[in-house]
């Protein structure tokens, strides 16, 4: 029996923990808790940045900025999903309706289930990858033997923060490290979670486009052309499916548009900062610890940008194929009055489905290369200032 789910249970469980899954109980306390704790962490980051702002400390400043921006992104995602809860519910409803429209033994069910299975594997892989990167980021601090009684030396922390109290005992220091570890893991898993959800929804749209392409390839067959009623039925189904795909992609774009805008604005800075940390760590006494701490984080940030750009490129190419499939169908074997109807599908498909960053930039692999070039340019400036 095929499980008729677009979003797998792991993602659903984590969205419930973050308080953004529709229909959960006590949703307000969930959201207040996460926004408040993330805001406190950001304030402590800000205090550190202000009190340590000098170029001799640029390595720690870049480290502070990277973790600060990761928490900002997570809080912004939670706020957007809370404000656009109705839009998220509409997306889930439309995906559920796509499953209902599938024949229990037909090609439609197999195509939708295949994409759902693929997206489930990708989601699990992303969450595992982000979890490993979070563990790698914090592991070295618990293995180190730090002297907390020396108040003249600054204690090494996982995230650079300025606390309103003095850490003067080993027990207090371990408690601070444990708290920071939790938030590193929350930030890592949260980033992977919302990226996995975005990719899952995009792949679902791709599966529905594949179903539409199959219908268009079969529309010129003789068994459909025998009666006018059968052709009208098929073309009506095609038009409704095409409009449903357009509506679903527009809702996903509306939900994620400003999230992606903040994502790419901050990712450019984070990629630059982490690249600076890795390059400057080479040749230092604790180079291995610093590189291990930053390398997976750097890789995940690049992967995050690539996922969004790949999804935009994938959806754009898929929508372009609708017009090609309509043109390549057997319209030349159809009656003239019937073949004219396909012109509207071809015309509409010329306006491609797009995912944008705040309506300012279209997500594509070309845009990904521009981000990497910009990050490399800023990294060169930082290295010259060192």
C-alpha positions as a Markdown table, in Angstrom:
| # | Residue | x | y | z |
|---|---|---|---|---|
| 1 | Unk | 0.0 | 0.0 | 0.0 |
| 2 | Unk | 1.5 | 3.3 | -1.1 |
| 3 | Unk | 1.7 | 6.0 | 1.6 |
| 4 | Unk | -0.1 | 9.0 | 0.2 |
| 5 | Unk | 2.0 | 11.7 | 1.9 |
| 6 | Unk | 4.0 | 14.5 | 0.3 |
| 7 | Unk | 5.8 | 15.6 | 3.5 |
| 8 | Unk | 7.4 | 12.7 | 5.5 |
| 9 | Unk | 6.8 | 12.2 | 9.1 |
| 10 | Unk | 10.3 | 13.4 | 10.3 |
| 11 | Unk | 9.7 | 16.8 | 8.7 |
| 12 | Unk | 6.1 | 16.9 | 10.1 |
| 13 | Unk | 7.4 | 16.1 | 13.6 |
| 14 | Unk | 10.0 | 18.8 | 13.5 |
| 15 | Unk | 7.6 | 21.4 | 12.2 |
| 16 | Unk | 5.4 | 20.5 | 15.1 |
| 17 | Unk | 8.2 | 21.0 | 17.6 |
| 18 | Unk | 8.9 | 24.5 | 16.1 |
| 19 | Unk | 5.2 | 25.3 | 16.3 |
| 20 | Unk | 4.4 | 25.9 | 12.6 |
| 21 | Unk | 2.6 | 22.6 | 11.7 |
| 22 | Unk | -1.1 | 23.4 | 11.3 |
| 23 | Unk | -3.6 | 22.1 | 13.8 |
| 24 | Unk | -1.3 | 21.5 | 16.8 |
| 25 | Unk | -2.4 | 22.4 | 20.4 |
| 26 | Unk | -0.8 | 25.3 | 22.4 |
| 27 | Unk | 0.6 | 26.9 | 19.3 |
| 28 | Unk | 1.0 | 30.3 | 20.9 |
| 29 | Unk | 3.3 | 29.1 | 23.7 |
| 30 | Unk | 5.4 | 27.2 | 21.1 |
| 31 | Unk | 6.0 | 30.3 | 19.0 |
| 32 | Unk | 6.5 | 32.6 | 22.0 |
| 33 | Unk | 9.1 | 30.3 | 23.4 |
| 34 | Unk | 11.2 | 29.9 | 20.2 |
| 35 | Unk | 11.0 | 33.6 | 19.2 |
| 36 | Unk | 11.9 | 34.7 | 22.8 |
| 37 | Unk | 14.9 | 32.3 | 23.2 |
| 38 | Unk | 16.2 | 33.1 | 19.7 |
| 39 | Unk | 15.9 | 36.8 | 20.4 |
| 40 | Unk | 17.8 | 36.5 | 23.7 |
| 41 | Unk | 20.6 | 34.6 | 21.9 |
| 42 | Unk | 20.8 | 37.3 | 19.2 |
| 43 | Unk | 21.0 | 40.0 | 21.9 |
| 44 | Unk | 23.9 | 38.2 | 23.6 |
| 45 | Unk | 25.6 | 37.9 | 20.2 |
| 46 | Unk | 25.1 | 41.7 | 19.7 |
| 47 | Unk | 26.7 | 42.4 | 23.1 |
| 48 | Unk | 29.8 | 40.4 | 22.2 |
| 49 | Unk | 30.1 | 42.1 | 18.8 |
| 50 | Unk | 29.9 | 45.6 | 20.4 |
| 51 | Unk | 32.3 | 44.9 | 23.2 |
| 52 | Unk | 34.9 | 43.2 | 21.0 |
| 53 | Unk | 34.7 | 45.3 | 17.9 |
| 54 | Unk | 38.3 | 45.8 | 16.8 |
| 55 | Unk | 40.3 | 44.5 | 13.9 |
| 56 | Unk | 42.8 | 42.6 | 16.0 |
| 57 | Unk | 39.8 | 40.3 | 16.9 |
| 58 | Unk | 38.4 | 39.9 | 13.4 |
| 59 | Unk | 38.5 | 36.1 | 13.5 |
| 60 | Unk | 36.1 | 36.0 | 16.5 |
| 61 | Unk | 34.0 | 38.7 | 15.0 |
| 62 | Unk | 33.5 | 36.7 | 11.8 |
| 63 | Unk | 32.6 | 33.7 | 13.9 |
| 64 | Unk | 30.1 | 35.7 | 16.0 |
| 65 | Unk | 28.5 | 37.2 | 12.8 |
| 66 | Unk | 28.1 | 33.7 | 11.2 |
| 67 | Unk | 26.3 | 32.2 | 14.2 |
| 68 | Unk | 24.3 | 35.4 | 14.7 |
| 69 | Unk | 23.0 | 35.4 | 11.1 |
| 70 | Unk | 22.1 | 31.7 | 11.3 |
| 71 | Unk | 19.8 | 32.4 | 14.3 |
| 72 | Unk | 18.3 | 35.4 | 12.6 |
| 73 | Unk | 17.4 | 33.3 | 9.6 |
| 74 | Unk | 15.8 | 30.7 | 11.8 |
| 75 | Unk | 13.7 | 33.2 | 13.7 |
| 76 | Unk | 12.7 | 35.0 | 10.5 |
| 77 | Unk | 11.5 | 31.6 | 9.0 |
| 78 | Unk | 9.4 | 30.9 | 12.1 |
| 79 | Unk | 7.9 | 34.3 | 12.0 |
| 80 | Unk | 7.0 | 34.1 | 8.3 |
| 81 | Unk | 5.5 | 30.7 | 8.7 |
| 82 | Unk | 3.4 | 32.0 | 11.6 |
| 83 | Unk | 2.2 | 35.0 | 9.7 |
| 84 | Unk | 1.5 | 33.0 | 6.6 |
| 85 | Unk | -0.1 | 30.0 | 8.3 |
| 86 | Unk | -3.1 | 30.1 | 6.1 |
| 87 | Unk | -1.0 | 30.0 | 3.0 |
| 88 | Unk | 0.9 | 27.0 | 4.3 |
| 89 | Unk | -2.5 | 25.2 | 5.0 |
| 90 | Unk | -3.6 | 26.0 | 1.5 |
| 91 | Unk | -0.4 | 24.4 | 0.1 |
| 92 | Unk | -0.9 | 21.3 | 2.2 |
| 93 | Unk | -4.5 | 21.1 | 1.1 |
| 94 | Unk | -3.6 | 21.3 | -2.6 |
| 95 | Unk | -1.0 | 18.6 | -2.2 |
| 96 | Unk | -3.6 | 16.4 | -0.5 |
| 97 | Unk | -6.0 | 17.0 | -3.3 |
| 98 | Unk | -3.4 | 15.9 | -5.8 |
| 99 | Unk | -3.1 | 12.6 | -4.1 |
| 100 | Unk | -6.9 | 12.2 | -4.1 |
| 101 | Unk | -7.0 | 12.9 | -7.9 |
| 102 | Unk | -4.6 | 10.0 | -8.5 |
| 103 | Unk | -6.0 | 6.7 | -9.7 |
| 104 | Unk | -5.1 | 4.0 | -7.2 |
| 105 | Unk | -3.4 | 1.9 | -9.9 |
| 106 | Unk | -2.6 | 4.4 | -12.5 |
| 107 | Unk | 0.5 | 6.2 | -13.7 |
| 108 | Unk | -0.5 | 9.4 | -11.8 |
| 109 | Unk | -0.2 | 7.6 | -8.4 |
| 110 | Unk | 3.1 | 6.0 | -9.3 |
| 111 | Unk | 4.6 | 9.3 | -10.5 |
| 112 | Unk | 3.4 | 11.2 | -7.4 |
| 113 | Unk | 4.6 | 8.4 | -5.1 |
| 114 | Unk | 8.0 | 8.2 | -6.8 |
| 115 | Unk | 8.6 | 11.9 | -6.2 |
| 116 | Unk | 7.4 | 11.7 | -2.6 |
| 117 | Unk | 9.7 | 8.8 | -1.9 |
| 118 | Unk | 12.6 | 10.7 | -3.5 |
| 119 | Unk | 11.9 | 13.9 | -1.5 |
| 120 | Unk | 11.6 | 11.8 | 1.7 |
| 121 | Unk | 15.1 | 10.4 | 1.2 |
| 122 | Unk | 16.5 | 13.8 | 0.4 |
| 123 | Unk | 14.8 | 15.3 | 3.5 |
| 124 | Unk | 16.3 | 12.6 | 5.8 |
| 125 | Unk | 19.7 | 13.0 | 4.2 |
| 126 | Unk | 19.6 | 16.8 | 4.7 |
| 127 | Unk | 18.6 | 16.6 | 8.3 |
| 128 | Unk | 21.3 | 14.0 | 9.0 |
| 129 | Unk | 23.9 | 16.2 | 7.3 |
| 130 | Unk | 22.9 | 19.3 | 9.2 |
| 131 | Unk | 22.9 | 17.3 | 12.5 |
| 132 | Unk | 26.4 | 16.0 | 11.8 |
| 133 | Unk | 27.7 | 19.5 | 11.0 |
| 134 | Unk | 26.2 | 20.8 | 14.3 |
| 135 | Unk | 27.9 | 18.0 | 16.2 |
| 136 | Unk | 31.2 | 18.7 | 14.5 |
| 137 | Unk | 30.8 | 22.4 | 15.4 |
| 138 | Unk | 30.4 | 21.7 | 19.2 |
| 139 | Unk | 32.4 | 18.5 | 19.8 |
| 140 | Unk | 35.8 | 20.1 | 20.3 |
| 141 | Unk | 34.7 | 22.3 | 23.1 |
| 142 | Unk | 33.6 | 19.4 | 25.4 |
| 143 | Unk | 36.9 | 17.6 | 24.8 |
| 144 | Unk | 39.0 | 20.6 | 25.8 |
| 145 | Unk | 40.2 | 21.1 | 29.4 |
| 146 | Unk | 39.6 | 24.8 | 30.1 |
| 147 | Unk | 40.7 | 26.6 | 33.2 |
| 148 | Unk | 37.7 | 28.7 | 34.3 |
| 149 | Unk | 39.4 | 30.2 | 37.4 |
| 150 | Unk | 41.7 | 32.4 | 35.3 |
| 151 | Unk | 39.5 | 35.4 | 35.0 |
| 152 | Unk | 42.1 | 37.3 | 32.9 |
| 153 | Unk | 41.7 | 35.0 | 30.0 |
| 154 | Unk | 38.5 | 34.9 | 27.9 |
| 155 | Unk | 36.8 | 31.5 | 28.0 |
| 156 | Unk | 36.3 | 29.8 | 24.7 |
| 157 | Unk | 32.7 | 29.4 | 23.8 |
| 158 | Unk | 30.9 | 27.6 | 21.1 |
| 159 | Unk | 29.0 | 30.8 | 20.0 |
| 160 | Unk | 30.6 | 34.1 | 20.7 |
| 161 | Unk | 28.3 | 35.7 | 23.3 |
| 162 | Unk | 28.6 | 38.3 | 26.1 |
| 163 | Unk | 26.7 | 37.0 | 29.2 |
| 164 | Unk | 25.5 | 39.3 | 31.9 |
| 165 | Unk | 27.1 | 37.1 | 34.6 |
| 166 | Unk | 30.6 | 35.8 | 35.3 |
| 167 | Unk | 31.5 | 32.2 | 34.5 |
| 168 | Unk | 33.8 | 31.3 | 37.3 |
| 169 | Unk | 33.1 | 27.6 | 38.0 |
| 170 | Unk | 33.5 | 24.5 | 35.9 |
| 171 | Unk | 29.9 | 23.6 | 36.5 |
| 172 | Unk | 28.6 | 26.9 | 35.2 |
| 173 | Unk | 30.9 | 26.8 | 32.2 |
| 174 | Unk | 29.7 | 23.3 | 31.3 |
| 175 | Unk | 26.1 | 24.5 | 31.6 |
| 176 | Unk | 26.7 | 27.4 | 29.3 |
| 177 | Unk | 28.4 | 25.1 | 26.7 |
| 178 | Unk | 25.4 | 22.7 | 27.0 |
| 179 | Unk | 22.9 | 25.5 | 26.4 |
| 180 | Unk | 24.9 | 26.8 | 23.4 |
| 181 | Unk | 25.2 | 23.3 | 22.0 |
| 182 | Unk | 21.4 | 23.0 | 22.1 |
| 183 | Unk | 21.0 | 26.2 | 20.1 |
| 184 | Unk | 23.7 | 25.2 | 17.6 |
| 185 | Unk | 21.8 | 22.0 | 17.0 |
| 186 | Unk | 18.5 | 23.8 | 16.8 |
| 187 | Unk | 19.9 | 26.3 | 14.3 |
| 188 | Unk | 21.4 | 23.5 | 12.2 |
| 189 | Unk | 18.4 | 21.2 | 12.1 |
| 190 | Unk | 16.0 | 24.2 | 11.6 |
| 191 | Unk | 18.0 | 25.3 | 8.5 |
| 192 | Unk | 17.9 | 21.8 | 7.1 |
| 193 | Unk | 14.2 | 21.4 | 7.9 |
| 194 | Unk | 12.9 | 24.4 | 6.0 |
| 195 | Unk | 15.2 | 23.7 | 3.1 |
| 196 | Unk | 14.0 | 20.1 | 2.9 |
| 197 | Unk | 10.4 | 21.3 | 3.0 |
| 198 | Unk | 11.0 | 23.7 | 0.2 |
| 199 | Unk | 12.6 | 21.0 | -1.9 |
| 200 | Unk | 9.8 | 18.6 | -1.1 |
| 201 | Unk | 7.1 | 21.0 | -2.3 |
| 202 | Unk | 9.1 | 21.8 | -5.5 |
| 203 | Unk | 9.5 | 18.1 | -6.3 |
| 204 | Unk | 5.7 | 17.6 | -5.8 |
| 205 | Unk | 5.0 | 20.3 | -8.3 |
| 206 | Unk | 7.5 | 18.6 | -10.7 |
| 207 | Unk | 5.6 | 15.3 | -10.3 |
| 208 | Unk | 2.3 | 17.0 | -11.2 |
| 209 | Unk | 3.9 | 18.6 | -14.3 |
| 210 | Unk | 5.1 | 15.1 | -15.3 |
| 211 | Unk | 1.5 | 13.9 | -15.1 |
| 212 | Unk | 0.4 | 16.8 | -17.2 |
| 213 | Unk | 3.1 | 16.1 | -19.8 |
| 214 | Unk | 1.9 | 12.5 | -20.1 |
| 215 | Unk | -1.7 | 13.7 | -20.7 |
| 216 | Unk | -0.5 | 16.1 | -23.4 |
| 217 | Unk | 1.4 | 13.3 | -25.2 |
| 218 | Unk | -1.7 | 11.2 | -25.3 |
| 219 | Unk | -4.1 | 13.9 | -26.4 |
| 220 | Unk | -3.7 | 13.3 | -30.1 |
| 221 | Unk | -4.4 | 9.6 | -30.0 |
| 222 | Unk | -7.3 | 8.2 | -32.1 |
| 223 | Unk | -9.3 | 6.8 | -29.2 |
| 224 | Unk | -9.6 | 10.3 | -27.7 |
| 225 | Unk | -10.5 | 11.9 | -31.1 |
| 226 | Unk | -13.4 | 9.6 | -31.8 |
| 227 | Unk | -16.0 | 11.7 | -29.9 |
| 228 | Unk | -16.2 | 15.4 | -29.2 |
| 229 | Unk | -17.3 | 14.7 | -25.6 |
| 230 | Unk | -14.2 | 12.6 | -24.8 |
| 231 | Unk | -11.9 | 15.3 | -26.2 |
| 232 | Unk | -13.6 | 18.0 | -24.2 |
| 233 | Unk | -13.3 | 15.9 | -21.0 |
| 234 | Unk | -9.6 | 15.3 | -21.5 |
| 235 | Unk | -8.7 | 18.9 | -22.4 |
| 236 | Unk | -10.8 | 20.2 | -19.5 |
| 237 | Unk | -8.8 | 17.9 | -17.2 |
| 238 | Unk | -5.5 | 19.2 | -18.7 |
| 239 | Unk | -6.4 | 22.8 | -18.3 |
| 240 | Unk | -7.6 | 22.3 | -14.7 |
| 241 | Unk | -4.4 | 20.4 | -13.8 |
| 242 | Unk | -2.3 | 23.2 | -15.4 |
| 243 | Unk | -4.1 | 25.9 | -13.5 |
| 244 | Unk | -3.7 | 23.8 | -10.3 |
| 245 | Unk | 0.1 | 23.6 | -10.9 |
| 246 | Unk | 0.3 | 27.3 | -11.4 |
| 247 | Unk | -1.7 | 28.1 | -8.3 |
| 248 | Unk | 0.4 | 25.7 | -6.1 |
| 249 | Unk | 3.7 | 27.1 | -7.4 |
| 250 | Unk | 2.5 | 30.7 | -6.8 |
| 251 | Unk | 1.6 | 29.8 | -3.2 |
| 252 | Unk | 5.0 | 28.3 | -2.6 |
| 253 | Unk | 6.6 | 31.4 | -4.1 |
| 254 | Unk | 4.5 | 33.6 | -1.8 |
| 255 | Unk | 5.4 | 31.6 | 1.3 |
| 256 | Unk | 9.2 | 31.4 | 0.6 |
| 257 | Unk | 9.9 | 34.6 | -1.3 |
| 258 | Unk | 11.0 | 36.8 | 1.5 |
| 259 | Unk | 12.6 | 33.9 | 3.4 |
| 260 | Unk | 14.8 | 33.3 | 0.3 |
| 261 | Unk | 15.6 | 37.0 | 0.1 |
| 262 | Unk | 17.0 | 37.0 | 3.7 |
| 263 | Unk | 18.6 | 33.7 | 3.0 |
| 264 | Unk | 20.7 | 34.9 | 0.1 |
| 265 | Unk | 21.5 | 38.2 | 1.7 |
| 266 | Unk | 22.8 | 36.5 | 4.8 |
| 267 | Unk | 24.4 | 33.5 | 3.0 |
| 268 | Unk | 26.6 | 35.8 | 1.0 |
| 269 | Unk | 28.0 | 37.2 | 4.3 |
| 270 | Unk | 28.2 | 33.8 | 6.0 |
| 271 | Unk | 30.0 | 32.2 | 3.1 |
| 272 | Unk | 32.4 | 35.0 | 3.0 |
| 273 | Unk | 32.9 | 34.9 | 6.8 |
| 274 | Unk | 33.4 | 31.2 | 7.0 |
| 275 | Unk | 35.7 | 31.2 | 4.1 |
| 276 | Unk | 37.8 | 33.8 | 5.9 |
| 277 | Unk | 37.8 | 31.7 | 9.1 |
| 278 | Unk | 39.0 | 28.6 | 7.2 |
| 279 | Unk | 41.7 | 30.4 | 5.2 |
| 280 | Unk | 43.1 | 32.3 | 8.2 |
| 281 | Unk | 43.1 | 29.2 | 10.4 |
| 282 | Unk | 45.6 | 27.5 | 8.2 |
| 283 | Unk | 49.1 | 27.6 | 9.8 |
| 284 | Unk | 47.8 | 28.5 | 13.3 |
| 285 | Unk | 48.4 | 26.2 | 16.4 |
| 286 | Unk | 44.7 | 25.2 | 16.7 |
| 287 | Unk | 44.1 | 25.0 | 12.9 |
| 288 | Unk | 42.5 | 21.5 | 13.0 |
| 289 | Unk | 40.0 | 22.5 | 15.6 |
| 290 | Unk | 39.0 | 25.7 | 13.8 |
| 291 | Unk | 38.8 | 24.1 | 10.3 |
| 292 | Unk | 36.7 | 21.1 | 11.5 |
| 293 | Unk | 34.4 | 23.6 | 13.3 |
| 294 | Unk | 33.8 | 25.7 | 10.2 |
| 295 | Unk | 34.2 | 23.4 | 7.2 |
| 296 | Unk | 30.9 | 21.5 | 7.4 |
| 297 | Unk | 29.1 | 24.7 | 8.4 |
| 298 | Unk | 30.6 | 26.3 | 5.2 |
| 299 | Unk | 29.6 | 23.4 | 3.1 |
| 300 | Unk | 26.0 | 23.4 | 4.4 |
| 301 | Unk | 25.7 | 27.2 | 3.7 |
| 302 | Unk | 26.8 | 26.7 | 0.1 |
| 303 | Unk | 24.5 | 23.7 | -0.2 |
| 304 | Unk | 21.6 | 25.8 | 1.2 |
| 305 | Unk | 22.1 | 28.4 | -1.5 |
| 306 | Unk | 22.4 | 25.7 | -4.1 |
| 307 | Unk | 19.2 | 23.9 | -3.1 |
| 308 | Unk | 17.1 | 27.1 | -3.5 |
| 309 | Unk | 18.7 | 27.9 | -6.9 |
| 310 | Unk | 18.4 | 24.4 | -8.1 |
| 311 | Unk | 14.7 | 24.3 | -7.1 |
| 312 | Unk | 14.1 | 27.5 | -9.1 |
| 313 | Unk | 15.9 | 26.2 | -12.1 |
| 314 | Unk | 14.1 | 22.8 | -11.9 |
| 315 | Unk | 10.7 | 24.4 | -11.8 |
| 316 | Unk | 11.4 | 26.8 | -14.6 |
| 317 | Unk | 12.6 | 24.1 | -16.9 |
| 318 | Unk | 9.7 | 21.9 | -16.0 |
| 319 | Unk | 7.2 | 24.6 | -16.8 |
| 320 | Unk | 8.9 | 25.2 | -20.2 |
| 321 | Unk | 8.5 | 21.6 | -21.1 |
| 322 | Unk | 4.6 | 22.0 | -20.9 |
| 323 | Unk | 4.5 | 24.1 | -24.0 |
| 324 | Unk | 6.9 | 21.8 | -25.8 |
| 325 | Unk | 4.8 | 18.8 | -24.9 |
| 326 | Unk | 1.7 | 20.5 | -26.2 |
| 327 | Unk | 3.4 | 21.4 | -29.5 |
| 328 | Unk | 4.8 | 17.9 | -29.9 |
| 329 | Unk | 1.4 | 16.3 | -29.3 |
| 330 | Unk | -0.6 | 14.9 | -32.1 |
| 331 | Unk | -2.5 | 18.1 | -32.8 |
| 332 | Unk | -2.0 | 17.6 | -36.6 |
| 333 | Unk | -4.3 | 14.6 | -36.4 |
| 334 | Unk | -7.0 | 16.5 | -34.6 |
| 335 | Unk | -9.9 | 18.5 | -35.9 |
| 336 | Unk | -9.0 | 22.2 | -36.4 |
| 337 | Unk | -11.4 | 23.5 | -33.7 |
| 338 | Unk | -9.9 | 21.1 | -31.2 |
| 339 | Unk | -6.3 | 21.7 | -32.0 |
| 340 | Unk | -6.8 | 25.5 | -31.5 |
| 341 | Unk | -7.6 | 24.9 | -27.8 |
| 342 | Unk | -4.0 | 23.7 | -27.3 |
| 343 | Unk | -2.8 | 27.2 | -28.4 |
| 344 | Unk | -4.0 | 28.6 | -25.0 |
| 345 | Unk | -1.9 | 26.0 | -23.1 |
| 346 | Unk | 1.2 | 26.8 | -25.2 |
| 347 | Unk | 0.7 | 30.5 | -24.7 |
| 348 | Unk | 0.2 | 30.2 | -21.0 |
| 349 | Unk | 3.3 | 27.9 | -20.6 |
| 350 | Unk | 5.5 | 30.6 | -22.2 |
| 351 | Unk | 5.1 | 32.5 | -19.0 |
| 352 | Unk | 7.3 | 30.2 | -17.0 |
| 353 | Unk | 6.8 | 29.3 | -13.3 |
| 354 | Unk | 9.5 | 31.1 | -11.3 |
| 355 | Unk | 10.7 | 31.2 | -7.7 |
| 356 | Unk | 12.2 | 34.5 | -6.7 |
| 357 | Unk | 14.1 | 36.1 | -3.8 |
| 358 | Unk | 11.6 | 38.8 | -2.7 |
| 359 | Unk | 10.5 | 39.5 | -6.3 |
| 360 | Unk | 13.9 | 40.9 | -6.9 |
| 361 | Unk | 15.9 | 38.0 | -8.4 |
| 362 | Unk | 14.8 | 34.8 | -10.1 |
| 363 | Unk | 16.3 | 31.7 | -8.6 |
| 364 | Unk | 18.5 | 29.8 | -11.0 |
| 365 | Unk | 21.9 | 28.2 | -11.2 |
| 366 | Unk | 23.2 | 31.4 | -12.8 |
| 367 | Unk | 22.1 | 33.3 | -9.7 |
| 368 | Unk | 24.0 | 30.8 | -7.6 |
| 369 | Unk | 27.2 | 31.5 | -9.5 |
| 370 | Unk | 26.7 | 35.2 | -8.9 |
| 371 | Unk | 26.4 | 34.6 | -5.1 |
| 372 | Unk | 29.6 | 32.6 | -5.1 |
| 373 | Unk | 31.4 | 35.3 | -7.1 |
| 374 | Unk | 30.2 | 38.0 | -4.7 |
| 375 | Unk | 31.2 | 36.0 | -1.6 |
| 376 | Unk | 34.7 | 35.4 | -3.2 |
| 377 | Unk | 35.1 | 39.1 | -3.8 |
| 378 | Unk | 34.2 | 40.0 | -0.2 |
| 379 | Unk | 36.6 | 37.3 | 1.1 |
| 380 | Unk | 39.4 | 38.9 | -1.0 |
| 381 | Unk | 38.7 | 42.3 | 0.7 |
| 382 | Unk | 38.7 | 40.7 | 4.2 |
| 383 | Unk | 42.0 | 38.9 | 3.5 |
| 384 | Unk | 43.5 | 42.2 | 2.3 |
| 385 | Unk | 42.4 | 43.9 | 5.5 |
| 386 | Unk | 43.9 | 41.3 | 7.7 |
